Amino acid sequence: MQIQFGCAQWNYNNEGGKVVPITWDSSAVVNAHMMVCGKSGSGKSHQLKRAIHSASRTSDGTVRFHVFDRHGDLGVPGESVVKFSESTPFGFNPLEVNPDPHFGGVRKAIQKFISGVNRTGSHKLGPLQEALMRRLLEELYASRGFNKDDYRTWVPQDSYEIAEKMRGKESRVFLDVPYAQRDRVKELGARWDGDLKAWWVERDAYAGDLLMWDPKVVFKVSPTLADAVAFAERKMKAIFLGTNAAAMGHLAEVNRQAAAFHRIATKLNKESRDEELEKLQKRLEEARDKAMSSYKGYLNTVETGRELDEVIHYRSMDVMTSVYERLCNLNAIGIFRNTLPPHDHGAAIWRYDISALAADEAKLFVHFKLSQMFDDARQRGQQPCVREIAAVDEAEMYFTDDDDNMLNTISKEARKFGLNLWAASQSPAHFSEDFISNLGAKVILYIDPTKWDASARNLKIERKKIEHLRPRYNGLIQIINNDDVKSAYNLTLFPKEGA
């Protein structure tokens, strides 16, 4: 891949218009990591788009560009773009378990999720919340058959096998019905699927009293964020009442019958009230008896003392409630969905238009996507050349000095796996010295004068070189090639935009 940024300004001005090209070549540079910095209006977006377009045109067709577009203005010819917002159905599952025994697992999936949540200001977890979240997710995975200590359980069921078993059953909702409630669910119209060993109703019929039972997971797949919300809600209610799922179901039935009794008592006329109320009263008493029997049965199972563990682990309802609310808020963002973005696999450039997302939402999106790309790259193993480039606009939003920050991680560790990073920002001062030292190329455009001193220190150059920069006219470019003893910054004239 090649990018011709422009020509050396000194030669052009002092040697009668002589053109000495300033060219980036992926086969010659020490690594393909790059930084593009410039004040708003300096031409940063234009130069980033030029770099992406030029590199993609001169690649051998095996390089995929992932463009994280914060402002929706980085479109280039031949791209495949997907817009993300609360109203679009596309996203990804942040709780997906990587089944690889060396690079994946339940613990890594949980840590990646918690790390992503803590990247934000509005959703960041405190110590107690983080511990409870970890415990909650471990139990959620365990309920789906994913054992954190056994890599053999990390493999989900084959998607083609699932599709075959679900053929003709796509409209069904399967219900998680305790054995003791089988007669009640049958009364309400549910039917038994002998192949999948589960009660079910049509999706349109899943309403009213049938909501007493949660949807049942009949296949082994990674849980989703919506699953985590439902699991946390049920856990919170059960812990609050000190009971189990069966007793919870009967308690819900008691509440429904009591509500029906109250409605009839207030709305029916006097002549018909006695007969109707008598029937409802009988149903209410039956529901109460079942709830009391179920609760008594639960108490009778308390023999080993393990039943108290959940009360200990979830001892604070305030903490439990705050974790539940965070999960609800994260799920409401709209980027955590099961429908993958429909990018064209024949296109070299995949652009993720995240301009409609709030700042914290964008941070989550970029963190999880870069984490997924890094995991995939490590599993791919060492590569002789570039395979993927992540171009991140407004990169300062996503950059921290934390060890698990994905921009830091990719710049330090991902090159040998064929994954490289192009980070765009308004000033080099937004990045650490370690980050800058891991870059194979730096493109410095016009910078706000208030940032000159800090930028000069970060780049280890004289301030006067930065003072020569003009918006959309020239830039300082350093390209570090494999055979260079020392790589200087070249003051570079850019082609006129549109030329």
One Martini backbone bead per residue (centre of mass of N, CA, C, O) as a GRO file, in nm:
protein
  499
    1MET     BB    1   0.099   0.034   0.018
    2GLN     BB    2   0.013   0.380  -0.073
    3ILE     BB    3   0.108   0.731   0.015
    4GLN     BB    4   0.071   1.056  -0.128
    5PHE     BB    5   0.091   1.356   0.034
    6GLY     BB    6   0.335   1.505  -0.132
    7CYS     BB    7   0.579   1.767  -0.109
    8ALA     BB    8   0.868   1.915  -0.058
    9GLN     BB    9   0.894   2.244   0.028
   10TRP     BB   10   1.191   2.321  -0.001
   11ASN     BB   11   1.236   2.220  -0.294
   12TYR     BB   12   1.007   2.383  -0.424
   13ASN     BB   13   1.112   2.675  -0.327
   14ASN     BB   14   1.452   2.629  -0.395
   15GLU     BB   15   1.417   2.438  -0.690
   16GLY     BB   16   1.206   2.531  -0.903
   17GLY     BB   17   0.965   2.318  -0.832
   18LYS     BB   18   1.060   2.070  -0.707
   19VAL     BB   19   0.959   1.720  -0.687
   20VAL     BB   20   0.940   1.560  -0.364
   21PRO     BB   21   0.812   1.290  -0.257
   22ILE     BB   22   0.579   1.198   0.005
   23THR     BB   23   0.601   0.853   0.100
   24TRP     BB   24   0.396   0.585   0.191
   25ASP     BB   25   0.511   0.241   0.274
   26SER     BB   26   0.420  -0.062   0.403
   27SER     BB   27   0.695  -0.221   0.314
   28ALA     BB   28   0.900   0.005   0.470
   29VAL     BB   29   0.784   0.033   0.735
   30VAL     BB   30   0.795  -0.057   1.067
   31ASN     BB   31   0.492   0.045   1.074
   32ALA     BB   32   0.127   0.117   1.027
   33HIS     BB   33   0.121   0.328   1.226
   34MET     BB   34  -0.087   0.632   1.279
   35MET     BB   35  -0.085   0.998   1.292
   36VAL     BB   36  -0.347   1.259   1.293
   37CYS     BB   37  -0.296   1.616   1.332
   38GLY     BB   38  -0.553   1.877   1.390
   39LYS     BB   39  -0.730   2.132   1.364
   40SER     BB   40  -1.015   2.255   1.316
   41GLY     BB   41  -0.982   2.314   0.961
   42SER     BB   42  -0.693   2.178   0.860
   43GLY     BB   43  -0.766   1.884   0.703
   44LYS     BB   44  -0.792   1.608   0.851
   45SER     BB   45  -1.022   1.457   0.707
   46HIS     BB   46  -0.900   1.475   0.425
   47GLN     BB   47  -0.634   1.320   0.484
   48LEU     BB   48  -0.765   1.060   0.588
   49LYS     BB   49  -0.921   0.995   0.331
   50ARG     BB   50  -0.680   0.985   0.140
   51ALA     BB   51  -0.533   0.756   0.285
   52ILE     BB   52  -0.753   0.540   0.261
   53HIS     BB   53  -0.794   0.545  -0.045
   54SER     BB   54  -0.500   0.498  -0.135
   55ALA     BB   55  -0.443   0.235   0.022
   56SER     BB   56  -0.679   0.066  -0.098
   57ARG     BB   57  -0.593   0.093  -0.404
   58THR     BB   58  -0.279  -0.030  -0.333
   59SER     BB   59  -0.370  -0.290  -0.255
   60ASP     BB   60  -0.413  -0.657  -0.265
   61GLY     BB   61  -0.715  -0.709  -0.123
   62THR     BB   62  -0.645  -0.797   0.204
   63VAL     BB   63  -0.740  -0.521   0.320
   64ARG     BB   64  -0.906  -0.392   0.611
   65PHE     BB   65  -1.112  -0.109   0.676
   66HIS     BB   66  -1.180   0.064   0.990
   67VAL     BB   67  -1.415   0.329   1.027
   68PHE     BB   68  -1.440   0.569   1.290
   69ASP     BB   69  -1.719   0.793   1.267
   70ARG     BB   70  -1.805   1.072   1.454
   71HIS     BB   71  -1.928   1.287   1.205
   72GLY     BB   72  -1.999   1.167   0.911
   73ASP     BB   73  -1.714   1.264   0.709
   74LEU     BB   74  -1.550   0.973   0.589
   75GLY     BB   75  -1.622   0.933   0.302
   76VAL     BB   76  -1.554   0.687   0.043
   77PRO     BB   77  -1.490   0.526  -0.224
   78GLY     BB   78  -1.613   0.189  -0.194
   79GLU     BB   79  -1.774   0.177   0.051
   80SER     BB   80  -1.912   0.046   0.368
   81VAL     BB   81  -2.201   0.170   0.538
   82VAL     BB   82  -2.298   0.209   0.892
   83LYS     BB   83  -2.552   0.315   1.098
   84PHE     BB   84  -2.564   0.422   1.445
   85SER     BB   85  -2.850   0.373   1.664
   86GLU     BB   86  -3.149   0.345   1.831
   87SER     BB   87  -3.308   0.282   1.538
   88THR     BB   88  -3.110   0.067   1.471
   89PRO     BB   89  -3.060  -0.299   1.436
   90PHE     BB   90  -2.754  -0.268   1.486
   91GLY     BB   91  -2.472  -0.472   1.622
   92PHE     BB   92  -2.352  -0.619   1.933
   93ASN     BB   93  -2.213  -0.864   2.155
   94PRO     BB   94  -2.054  -0.807   2.468
   95LEU     BB   95  -2.098  -1.137   2.569
   96GLU     BB   96  -1.924  -1.283   2.389
   97VAL     BB   97  -1.774  -1.598   2.356
   98ASN     BB   98  -1.458  -1.709   2.330
   99PRO     BB   99  -1.365  -2.049   2.256
  100ASP     BB  100  -1.079  -2.013   2.300
  101PRO     BB  101  -0.853  -2.160   2.526
  102HIS     BB  102  -0.638  -1.905   2.516
  103PHE     BB  103  -0.823  -1.625   2.430
  104GLY     BB  104  -1.071  -1.702   2.596
  105GLY     BB  105  -1.368  -1.686   2.780
  106VAL     BB  106  -1.544  -1.584   3.053
  107ARG     BB  107  -1.348  -1.393   3.199
  108LYS     BB  108  -1.278  -1.219   2.950
  109ALA     BB  109  -1.565  -1.128   2.885
  110ILE     BB  110  -1.615  -0.984   3.154
  111GLN     BB  111  -1.369  -0.793   3.155
  112LYS     BB  112  -1.437  -0.648   2.891
  113PHE     BB  113  -1.705  -0.534   2.984
  114ILE     BB  114  -1.612  -0.379   3.237
  115SER     BB  115  -1.399  -0.208   3.095
  116GLY     BB  116  -1.599  -0.063   2.908
  117VAL     BB  117  -1.780   0.065   3.125
  118ASN     BB  118  -1.525   0.220   3.265
  119ARG     BB  119  -1.486   0.429   3.021
  120THR     BB  120  -1.715   0.571   3.147
  121GLY     BB  121  -1.890   0.812   3.335
  122SER     BB  122  -2.202   0.711   3.365
  123HIS     BB  123  -2.119   0.373   3.415
  124LYS     BB  124  -1.928   0.351   3.629
  125LEU     BB  125  -1.777   0.135   3.858
  126GLY     BB  126  -1.759   0.032   4.161
  127PRO     BB  127  -1.629  -0.204   4.362
  128LEU     BB  128  -1.903  -0.337   4.442
  129GLN     BB  129  -2.028  -0.338   4.159
  130GLU     BB  130  -1.810  -0.505   4.016
  131ALA     BB  131  -1.834  -0.760   4.189
  132LEU     BB  132  -2.137  -0.808   4.129
  133MET     BB  133  -2.122  -0.818   3.823
  134ARG     BB  134  -1.936  -1.059   3.806
  135ARG     BB  135  -2.120  -1.257   3.955
  136LEU     BB  136  -2.366  -1.231   3.773
  137LEU     BB  137  -2.227  -1.322   3.505
  138GLU     BB  138  -2.132  -1.597   3.598
  139GLU     BB  139  -2.424  -1.704   3.645
  140LEU     BB  140  -2.529  -1.659   3.364
  141TYR     BB  141  -2.334  -1.844   3.217
  142ALA     BB  142  -2.397  -2.099   3.383
  143SER     BB  143  -2.703  -2.109   3.293
  144ARG     BB  144  -2.580  -2.164   2.981
  145GLY     BB  145  -2.313  -2.367   3.018
  146PHE     BB  146  -2.074  -2.168   3.116
  147ASN     BB  147  -1.762  -2.258   3.231
  148LYS     BB  148  -1.493  -2.086   3.356
  149ASP     BB  149  -1.312  -2.376   3.410
  150ASP     BB  150  -1.425  -2.492   3.114
  151TYR     BB  151  -1.342  -2.488   2.782
  152ARG     BB  152  -1.553  -2.701   2.671
  153THR     BB  153  -1.805  -2.487   2.736
  154TRP     BB  154  -1.742  -2.240   2.516
  155VAL     BB  155  -1.907  -2.385   2.301
  156PRO     BB  156  -2.141  -2.333   2.091
  157GLN     BB  157  -2.387  -2.388   1.909
  158ASP     BB  158  -2.463  -2.454   1.602
  159SER     BB  159  -2.623  -2.246   1.384
  160TYR     BB  160  -2.728  -2.464   1.182
  161GLU     BB  161  -2.859  -2.647   1.392
  162ILE     BB  162  -3.054  -2.438   1.501
  163ALA     BB  163  -3.199  -2.371   1.235
  164GLU     BB  164  -3.307  -2.659   1.190
  165LYS     BB  165  -3.470  -2.685   1.465
  166MET     BB  166  -3.634  -2.399   1.393
  167ARG     BB  167  -3.789  -2.494   1.168
  168GLY     BB  168  -4.114  -2.354   1.190
  169LYS     BB  169  -4.040  -2.191   1.495
  170GLU     BB  170  -3.990  -1.872   1.482
  171SER     BB  171  -4.277  -1.777   1.639
  172ARG     BB  172  -4.172  -1.881   1.906
  173VAL     BB  173  -4.216  -1.898   2.267
  174PHE     BB  174  -4.022  -2.003   2.521
  175LEU     BB  175  -4.077  -2.145   2.846
  176ASP     BB  176  -3.995  -2.110   3.196
  177VAL     BB  177  -4.123  -2.401   3.344
  178PRO     BB  178  -4.207  -2.537   3.611
  179TYR     BB  179  -4.327  -2.839   3.687
  180ALA     BB  180  -4.558  -2.736   3.892
  181GLN     BB  181  -4.678  -2.539   3.632
  182ARG     BB  182  -4.792  -2.709   3.387
  183ASP     BB  183  -5.101  -2.678   3.416
  184ARG     BB  184  -5.124  -2.371   3.399
  185VAL     BB  185  -4.991  -2.328   3.116
  186LYS     BB  186  -5.197  -2.506   2.969
  187GLU     BB  187  -5.450  -2.337   3.035
  188LEU     BB  188  -5.315  -2.080   2.870
  189GLY     BB  189  -5.211  -2.244   2.581
  190ALA     BB  190  -4.977  -2.411   2.602
  191ARG     BB  191  -4.717  -2.604   2.444
  192TRP     BB  192  -4.542  -2.903   2.367
  193ASP     BB  193  -4.194  -2.963   2.294
  194GLY     BB  194  -4.037  -3.261   2.248
  195ASP     BB  195  -3.762  -3.184   2.117
  196LEU     BB  196  -3.703  -2.919   2.321
  197LYS     BB  197  -3.829  -2.935   2.600
  198ALA     BB  198  -4.087  -2.715   2.573
  199TRP     BB  199  -4.277  -2.453   2.627
  200TRP     BB  200  -4.527  -2.281   2.407
  201VAL     BB  201  -4.586  -1.978   2.215
  202GLU     BB  202  -4.691  -1.743   2.041
  203ARG     BB  203  -4.576  -1.434   2.015
  204ASP     BB  204  -4.865  -1.290   2.024
  205ALA     BB  205  -4.944  -1.460   2.303
  206TYR     BB  206  -4.724  -1.311   2.478
  207ALA     BB  207  -4.935  -1.247   2.743
  208GLY     BB  208  -5.027  -1.166   3.036
  209ASP     BB  209  -5.007  -1.449   3.224
  210LEU     BB  210  -4.754  -1.553   3.056
  211LEU     BB  211  -4.546  -1.345   3.192
  212MET     BB  212  -4.471  -1.525   3.437
  213TRP     BB  213  -4.277  -1.636   3.214
  214ASP     BB  214  -3.986  -1.673   3.097
  215PRO     BB  215  -3.784  -1.703   2.861
  216LYS     BB  216  -3.633  -1.978   2.702
  217VAL     BB  217  -3.326  -2.141   2.669
  218VAL     BB  218  -3.268  -2.400   2.415
  219PHE     BB  219  -2.979  -2.289   2.353
  220LYS     BB  220  -2.629  -2.270   2.323
  221VAL     BB  221  -2.561  -1.935   2.400
  222SER     BB  222  -2.475  -1.636   2.427
  223PRO     BB  223  -2.541  -1.388   2.611
  224THR     BB  224  -2.714  -1.097   2.650
  225LEU     BB  225  -2.796  -0.794   2.769
  226ALA     BB  226  -3.095  -0.864   2.801
  227ASP     BB  227  -3.040  -1.114   2.973
  228ALA     BB  228  -2.901  -0.962   3.207
  229VAL     BB  229  -3.143  -0.795   3.287
  230ALA     BB  230  -3.340  -1.029   3.350
  231PHE     BB  231  -3.158  -1.172   3.556
  232ALA     BB  232  -3.129  -0.933   3.755
  233GLU     BB  233  -3.429  -0.893   3.816
  234ARG     BB  234  -3.485  -1.172   3.930
  235LYS     BB  235  -3.268  -1.168   4.146
  236MET     BB  236  -3.367  -0.920   4.298
  237LYS     BB  237  -3.644  -1.032   4.377
  238ALA     BB  238  -3.552  -1.293   4.519
  239ILE     BB  239  -3.371  -1.161   4.734
  240PHE     BB  240  -3.583  -0.976   4.859
  241LEU     BB  241  -3.768  -1.244   4.935
  242GLY     BB  242  -3.612  -1.517   4.980
  243THR     BB  243  -3.633  -1.689   4.700
  244ASN     BB  244  -3.753  -1.855   4.421
  245ALA     BB  245  -3.876  -1.907   4.109
  246ALA     BB  246  -4.133  -2.058   4.180
  247ALA     BB  247  -4.236  -1.864   4.401
  248MET     BB  248  -4.236  -1.617   4.218
  249GLY     BB  249  -4.454  -1.716   4.025
  250HIS     BB  250  -4.681  -1.744   4.238
  251LEU     BB  251  -4.674  -1.452   4.335
  252ALA     BB  252  -4.759  -1.330   4.065
  253GLU     BB  253  -5.034  -1.470   4.063
  254VAL     BB  254  -5.148  -1.337   4.313
  255ASN     BB  255  -5.137  -1.047   4.204
  256ARG     BB  256  -5.324  -1.092   3.963
  257GLN     BB  257  -5.576  -1.186   4.120
  258ALA     BB  258  -5.601  -0.936   4.301
  259ALA     BB  259  -5.638  -0.734   4.069
  260ALA     BB  260  -5.893  -0.864   3.953
  261PHE     BB  261  -6.065  -0.842   4.203
  262HIS     BB  262  -6.058  -0.533   4.222
  263ARG     BB  263  -6.183  -0.466   3.948
  264ILE     BB  264  -6.452  -0.612   3.986
  265ALA     BB  265  -6.539  -0.469   4.255
  266THR     BB  266  -6.551  -0.173   4.103
  267LYS     BB  267  -6.723  -0.242   3.819
  268LEU     BB  268  -6.943  -0.413   3.897
  269ASN     BB  269  -7.247  -0.481   3.947
  270LYS     BB  270  -7.443  -0.582   4.205
  271GLU     BB  271  -7.588  -0.836   4.078
  272SER     BB  272  -7.297  -0.977   3.967
  273ARG     BB  273  -7.080  -0.970   4.193
  274ASP     BB  274  -7.097  -1.222   4.376
  275GLU     BB  275  -7.028  -1.444   4.166
  276GLU     BB  276  -6.760  -1.328   4.061
  277LEU     BB  277  -6.617  -1.295   4.337
  278GLU     BB  278  -6.621  -1.591   4.415
  279LYS     BB  279  -6.439  -1.692   4.189
  280LEU     BB  280  -6.199  -1.506   4.249
  281GLN     BB  281  -6.156  -1.589   4.541
  282LYS     BB  282  -6.081  -1.881   4.478
  283ARG     BB  283  -5.834  -1.818   4.296
  284LEU     BB  284  -5.679  -1.660   4.508
  285GLU     BB  285  -5.653  -1.888   4.717
  286GLU     BB  286  -5.503  -2.085   4.533
  287ALA     BB  287  -5.259  -1.902   4.481
  288ARG     BB  288  -5.174  -1.878   4.776
  289ASP     BB  289  -5.128  -2.176   4.832
  290LYS     BB  290  -4.904  -2.214   4.621
  291ALA     BB  291  -4.708  -2.004   4.733
  292MET     BB  292  -4.682  -2.126   5.017
  293SER     BB  293  -4.586  -2.405   4.924
  294SER     BB  294  -4.337  -2.311   4.768
  295TYR     BB  295  -4.200  -2.162   5.001
  296LYS     BB  296  -4.186  -2.408   5.188
  297GLY     BB  297  -4.017  -2.578   4.996
  298TYR     BB  298  -3.777  -2.392   4.998
  299LEU     BB  299  -3.719  -2.403   5.307
  300ASN     BB  300  -3.675  -2.721   5.307
  301THR     BB  301  -3.396  -2.694   5.130
  302VAL     BB  302  -3.255  -2.577   5.380
  303GLU     BB  303  -2.944  -2.753   5.474
  304THR     BB  304  -2.632  -2.656   5.394
  305GLY     BB  305  -2.611  -2.317   5.353
  306ARG     BB  306  -2.594  -2.226   5.045
  307GLU     BB  307  -2.854  -2.046   5.035
  308LEU     BB  308  -2.695  -1.788   5.164
  309ASP     BB  309  -2.496  -1.686   4.947
  310GLU     BB  310  -2.671  -1.482   4.793
  311VAL     BB  311  -2.717  -1.290   5.026
  312ILE     BB  312  -2.418  -1.222   5.055
  313HIS     BB  313  -2.348  -1.133   4.758
  314TYR     BB  314  -2.647  -0.962   4.772
  315ARG     BB  315  -2.672  -0.770   5.037
  316SER     BB  316  -2.713  -0.510   4.854
  317MET     BB  317  -2.974  -0.345   4.712
  318ASP     BB  318  -2.833  -0.091   4.613
  319VAL     BB  319  -2.621  -0.230   4.439
  320MET     BB  320  -2.811  -0.404   4.274
  321THR     BB  321  -2.974  -0.170   4.156
  322SER     BB  322  -2.736  -0.020   4.016
  323VAL     BB  323  -2.661  -0.254   3.826
  324TYR     BB  324  -2.934  -0.284   3.690
  325GLU     BB  325  -2.948   0.009   3.579
  326ARG     BB  326  -2.697  -0.013   3.401
  327LEU     BB  327  -2.797  -0.237   3.221
  328CYS     BB  328  -3.044  -0.087   3.118
  329ASN     BB  329  -2.892   0.158   2.996
  330LEU     BB  330  -2.714  -0.003   2.803
  331ASN     BB  331  -2.950  -0.142   2.648
  332ALA     BB  332  -3.081   0.142   2.552
  333ILE     BB  333  -2.877   0.247   2.342
  334GLY     BB  334  -2.867   0.023   2.073
  335ILE     BB  335  -2.573  -0.143   2.015
  336PHE     BB  336  -2.683  -0.414   2.162
  337ARG     BB  337  -2.707  -0.653   1.921
  338ASN     BB  338  -2.768  -0.943   1.708
  339THR     BB  339  -2.740  -0.765   1.454
  340LEU     BB  340  -2.530  -0.744   1.222
  341PRO     BB  341  -2.361  -0.553   1.026
  342PRO     BB  342  -2.422  -0.498   0.664
  343HIS     BB  343  -2.153  -0.544   0.536
  344ASP     BB  344  -1.954  -0.552   0.261
  345HIS     BB  345  -1.732  -0.812   0.184
  346GLY     BB  346  -1.620  -0.667  -0.091
  347ALA     BB  347  -1.524  -0.438   0.086
  348ALA     BB  348  -1.243  -0.265   0.213
  349ILE     BB  349  -1.446  -0.048   0.343
  350TRP     BB  350  -1.550   0.007   0.683
  351ARG     BB  351  -1.806   0.213   0.803
  352TYR     BB  352  -1.870   0.372   1.126
  353ASP     BB  353  -2.153   0.551   1.200
  354ILE     BB  354  -2.135   0.747   1.522
  355SER     BB  355  -2.283   1.036   1.525
  356ALA     BB  356  -2.555   0.953   1.702
  357LEU     BB  357  -2.376   0.917   1.942
  358ALA     BB  358  -2.283   0.945   2.236
  359ALA     BB  359  -1.994   0.956   2.394
  360ASP     BB  360  -2.025   0.695   2.570
  361GLU     BB  361  -2.130   0.521   2.338
  362ALA     BB  362  -1.879   0.546   2.158
  363LYS     BB  363  -1.680   0.422   2.357
  364LEU     BB  364  -1.811   0.145   2.366
  365PHE     BB  365  -1.801   0.076   2.072
  366VAL     BB  366  -1.493   0.099   2.025
  367HIS     BB  367  -1.397  -0.092   2.242
  368PHE     BB  368  -1.544  -0.356   2.149
  369LYS     BB  369  -1.443  -0.362   1.858
  370LEU     BB  370  -1.137  -0.357   1.914
  371SER     BB  371  -1.136  -0.608   2.091
  372GLN     BB  372  -1.232  -0.800   1.873
  373MET     BB  373  -1.002  -0.746   1.670
  374PHE     BB  374  -0.769  -0.831   1.859
  375ASP     BB  375  -0.859  -1.120   1.912
  376ASP     BB  376  -0.861  -1.208   1.614
  377ALA     BB  377  -0.562  -1.145   1.559
  378ARG     BB  378  -0.436  -1.341   1.764
  379GLN     BB  379  -0.566  -1.597   1.640
  380ARG     BB  380  -0.428  -1.560   1.359
  381GLY     BB  381  -0.155  -1.454   1.404
  382GLN     BB  382   0.121  -1.413   1.250
  383GLN     BB  383   0.213  -1.161   1.005
  384PRO     BB  384   0.375  -1.036   0.710
  385CYS     BB  385   0.127  -0.828   0.701
  386VAL     BB  386  -0.126  -0.630   0.639
  387ARG     BB  387  -0.487  -0.671   0.728
  388GLU     BB  388  -0.560  -0.426   0.933
  389ILE     BB  389  -0.737  -0.103   0.973
  390ALA     BB  390  -0.782   0.138   1.232
  391ALA     BB  391  -0.982   0.430   1.196
  392VAL     BB  392  -0.968   0.699   1.443
  393ASP     BB  393  -1.168   0.942   1.527
  394GLU     BB  394  -1.125   1.121   1.794
  395ALA     BB  395  -0.912   0.956   1.983
  396GLU     BB  396  -0.911   1.108   2.262
  397MET     BB  397  -1.179   0.976   2.367
  398TYR     BB  398  -1.028   0.666   2.388
  399PHE     BB  399  -0.787   0.771   2.555
  400THR     BB  400  -0.561   0.610   2.786
  401ASP     BB  401  -0.324   0.491   3.041
  402ASP     BB  402  -0.430   0.224   3.043
  403ASP     BB  403  -0.345  -0.101   2.990
  404ASP     BB  404  -0.650  -0.175   2.852
  405ASN     BB  405  -0.623   0.013   2.632
  406MET     BB  406  -0.677  -0.031   2.297
  407LEU     BB  407  -0.483   0.173   2.167
  408ASN     BB  408  -0.237   0.082   2.321
  409THR     BB  409  -0.245  -0.221   2.258
  410ILE     BB  410  -0.226  -0.203   1.947
  411SER     BB  411   0.041  -0.033   1.931
  412LYS     BB  412   0.213  -0.264   2.090
  413GLU     BB  413   0.080  -0.573   1.982
  414ALA     BB  414  -0.064  -0.590   1.673
  415ARG     BB  415   0.132  -0.585   1.430
  416LYS     BB  416   0.214  -0.899   1.412
  417PHE     BB  417  -0.114  -0.953   1.342
  418GLY     BB  418  -0.201  -0.715   1.119
  419LEU     BB  419  -0.277  -0.477   1.321
  420ASN     BB  420  -0.369  -0.131   1.271
  421LEU     BB  421  -0.330   0.227   1.359
  422TRP     BB  422  -0.538   0.522   1.303
  423ALA     BB  423  -0.497   0.840   1.461
  424ALA     BB  424  -0.722   1.111   1.527
  425SER     BB  425  -0.644   1.459   1.615
  426GLN     BB  426  -0.587   1.791   1.743
  427SER     BB  427  -0.339   1.673   1.928
  428PRO     BB  428  -0.047   1.534   2.056
  429ALA     BB  429  -0.116   1.600   2.363
  430HIS     BB  430  -0.332   1.354   2.388
  431PHE     BB  431  -0.070   1.180   2.398
  432SER     BB  432   0.159   0.965   2.477
  433GLU     BB  433   0.484   0.883   2.452
  434ASP     BB  434   0.445   0.579   2.402
  435PHE     BB  435   0.249   0.601   2.172
  436ILE     BB  436   0.422   0.773   1.976
  437SER     BB  437   0.671   0.567   1.972
  438ASN     BB  438   0.478   0.339   1.809
  439LEU     BB  439   0.495   0.503   1.547
  440GLY     BB  440   0.549   0.507   1.188
  441ALA     BB  441   0.357   0.772   1.164
  442LYS     BB  442   0.338   1.141   1.118
  443VAL     BB  443   0.065   1.386   1.096
  444ILE     BB  444   0.108   1.744   1.094
  445LEU     BB  445  -0.096   1.998   1.136
  446TYR     BB  446  -0.263   2.252   1.216
  447ILE     BB  447  -0.220   2.417   1.531
  448ASP     BB  448  -0.304   2.543   1.805
  449PRO     BB  449  -0.117   2.778   1.969
  450THR     BB  450  -0.180   2.660   2.263
  451LYS     BB  451  -0.030   2.369   2.157
  452TRP     BB  452   0.271   2.403   2.076
  453ASP     BB  453   0.443   2.330   2.325
  454ALA     BB  454   0.322   2.048   2.382
  455SER     BB  455   0.375   1.931   2.098
  456ALA     BB  456   0.682   1.966   2.091
  457ARG     BB  457   0.736   1.780   2.330
  458ASN     BB  458   0.598   1.521   2.221
  459LEU     BB  459   0.775   1.529   1.938
  460LYS     BB  460   1.066   1.644   1.967
  461ILE     BB  461   1.053   1.955   1.867
  462GLU     BB  462   1.059   2.250   1.732
  463ARG     BB  463   0.842   2.507   1.742
  464LYS     BB  464   0.902   2.645   1.459
  465LYS     BB  465   0.785   2.412   1.287
  466ILE     BB  466   0.488   2.459   1.371
  467GLU     BB  467   0.470   2.765   1.277
  468HIS     BB  468   0.467   2.681   0.952
  469LEU     BB  469   0.179   2.609   0.966
  470ARG     BB  470  -0.106   2.558   0.739
  471PRO     BB  471  -0.414   2.542   0.645
  472ARG     BB  472  -0.441   2.315   0.381
  473TYR     BB  473  -0.116   2.327   0.286
  474ASN     BB  474   0.051   2.191   0.530
  475GLY     BB  475   0.301   1.953   0.677
  476LEU     BB  476   0.423   1.731   0.920
  477ILE     BB  477   0.631   1.445   0.821
  478GLN     BB  478   0.681   1.118   0.962
  479ILE     BB  479   0.879   0.844   0.826
  480ILE     BB  480   0.952   0.513   0.938
  481ASN     BB  481   1.198   0.321   0.818
  482ASN     BB  482   1.388   0.038   0.824
  483ASP     BB  483   1.662   0.200   0.694
  484ASP     BB  484   1.662   0.409   0.916
  485VAL     BB  485   1.848   0.603   1.136
  486LYS     BB  486   1.691   0.881   1.079
  487SER     BB  487   1.377   1.062   1.129
  488ALA     BB  488   1.242   1.324   0.977
  489TYR     BB  489   1.070   1.615   0.938
  490ASN     BB  490   0.852   1.701   0.671
  491LEU     BB  491   0.779   1.969   0.488
  492THR     BB  492   0.451   1.958   0.338
  493LEU     BB  493   0.291   1.976   0.038
  494PHE     BB  494  -0.033   1.998  -0.062
  495PRO     BB  495  -0.274   1.928  -0.242
  496LYS     BB  496  -0.535   2.047  -0.374
  497GLU     BB  497  -0.848   2.044  -0.313
  498GLY     BB  498  -0.973   1.848  -0.589
  499ALA     BB  499  -0.701   1.763  -0.759
   0.00000   0.00000   0.00000
